[in-house]
Amino acid sequence: MRALFSRSSLVARRGASRRMYSREAPAATSAEVAHGASPGGYRSFGSFHSENVEEMIESACQPSWAAPEVPPAVAAAFVRHEDPVSYGAPMRQADFLLSSAWTFLNHGAFGSPCRASYDAAAAWRLHAELQPLAFIDRSLFAHIVESQRQLAAVVGASPRDLALLPNATSALSVAISAACDAADVREGDEILLLDVGYGSVSKMAARECKRRGASMVTLPLLSDLPSSAEPEALLGRFQEAVGTRTKVAIFDHVTSNTAMQLPVSELAATCRARGVVSVVDGAHSLGCTRSLDVQAVGADYFCGNLHKWLCNVRGSGFLVLRPNDSKLRSATEPLVASHGYGGGFTSDFIWQGASDYSPWLAVPSCLEWWRSVGGIDRAVERNHALLVGACELLAAEWQTQPLLSAGSSLSMALVELPLPRRDARGNSRVYASRDGKEMQDALFHRNIECPVKTVNGRLYARISAAVYNELDEYERLAHAVQAITLRGMQ
Ligand SMILES: Cc1ncc(COP(=O)(O)O)c(C=O)c1O
């Protein structure tokens, strides 16, 4: 195989990186001195031969920043279509890896990477192995900074306030712990959550409470959805729930089990006004809500992932800090302390030990793919329109009601399954999660991937509408559920 990383390209890349962010070698900062760098010696932390990471991120905030040259093999991995690809089956065929054997209506769980991102990550992985030291030691950080810069522009943040992480779980773990430090949560204090929040997030909060002698207060919304999720109603109940002991509040932008969009800007503003540190779980935000702008949301911490609705490869998430708050910034520590620890926000997070950084490096290719297919917002609108059509179709077939978040642009919704509401004696029937599992398994055995959620004793299909889905897939789901219920799931 031809070497992808030739000696001449190394020289060119070194030249490019010098042009990129360094002019004269500036004096070492106190952070660098503290971490072993010295004038004329290592410019980054540890023994990396890379340029200084904090200077790089500052350069990346300037219009004069010149992005590092992408290895030819990564650039070559990007396939441009001669004609624009239509959403639905053509896009699935051209731009996704999903097997044609499946009706795949669960994009909301773990996403599905677009081919452009998958191929770019594979090309980066190969590129890294051609000369691991040259790559990791001398050029990796500049490429990560470029990914940070491009992602920051898409979510409305400054690159200096954004850290890349492996997933939303890591980002939320960092943010919840940091929020508790910033708010100085102690014995007797409270962390406020919503009962529609994600399961692992309440475990993260419980861990912080255990460590600090604090308690968790959970605001109940589930029992009267969807009205409880409407902005005014939710805001009123949230404001009542914030008490004098509330120090941190955690809420979702889009809920997982119930597919509701919550008024995060209003909730964050309440927190600000009441001196409560806010954390947004935005695992479904980017690519499932209209024009995400984390600064406009105004929370102290905004956490998300890139593998769900952005269709990047798995292993990529992000955390954004509210800008210009030194207390938040100094409270925000990585889960893993490594060489960059203590050198600044970007230094803290950019290196988490030897690992596969290709999911972060694939971000620019993923964003380029989105531009090539008309942009994220266009897809959000199209997916929402498909979702509305799918809800109407299923509700008509099943003679049930959808639970569709009012006024939202979401690509996920719940539709109640056509199951008897009463048992043989006429008593009202309460379904449990094992019933949901039975139905989901029965669909799975028909090659249909669609989660079944149990909400207030009723079963719902949580449908996703991704760029590669089409209306006839929901028709298949409708008929499969009818066949399963006829065969005995009563
Ligand atoms: C609301 C919500 N929060 C957090 C997560 C965790 O995301 P990740 O798998 O990226 O850690 C999920 C994943 O489904 C989710 O739906």
The ligand as an SDF file (V2000), in Angstrom:
LIG
                    3D

 16 16  0  0  0  0  0  0  0  0999 V2000
  -31.4770   12.4100   27.4760 C   0  0  0  0  0  0  0  0  0  0  0  0
  -30.2020   11.6250   27.3930 C   0  0  0  0  0  0  0  0  0  0  0  0
  -29.1740   11.9790   28.1670 N   0  0  0  0  0  0  0  0  0  0  0  0
  -27.9910   11.3310   28.1230 C   0  0  0  0  0  0  0  0  0  0  0  0
  -27.7990   10.2670   27.2790 C   0  0  0  0  0  0  0  0  0  0  0  0
  -26.4620    9.5680   27.2410 C   0  0  0  0  0  0  0  0  0  0  0  0
  -25.8340    9.8620   26.0320 O   0  0  0  0  0  0  0  0  0  0  0  0
  -24.4440    9.1950   25.6130 P   0  0  0  0  0  0  0  0  0  0  0  0
  -24.7430    7.8050   25.2150 O   0  0  0  0  0  0  0  0  0  0  0  0
  -23.9190   10.0540   24.5250 O   0  0  0  0  0  0  0  0  0  0  0  0
  -23.5600    9.2350   26.8020 O   0  0  0  0  0  0  0  0  0  0  0  0
  -28.8520    9.8440   26.4540 C   0  0  0  0  0  0  0  0  0  0  0  0
  -28.6820    8.6970   25.5460 C   0  0  0  0  0  0  0  0  0  0  0  0
  -29.5980    8.0890   25.0600 O   0  0  0  0  0  0  0  0  0  0  0  0
  -30.0830   10.5500   26.5110 C   0  0  0  0  0  0  0  0  0  0  0  0
  -31.1150   10.2010   25.7400 O   0  0  0  0  0  0  0  0  0  0  0  0
  1  2  1  0
  2  3  1  0
  2 15  2  0
  3  4  2  0
  4  5  1  0
  5  6  1  0
  5 12  2  0
  6  7  1  0
  7  8  1  0
  8  9  2  0
  8 10  1  0
  8 11  1  0
 12 13  1  0
 12 15  1  0
 13 14  2  0
 15 16  1  0
M  END
$$$$
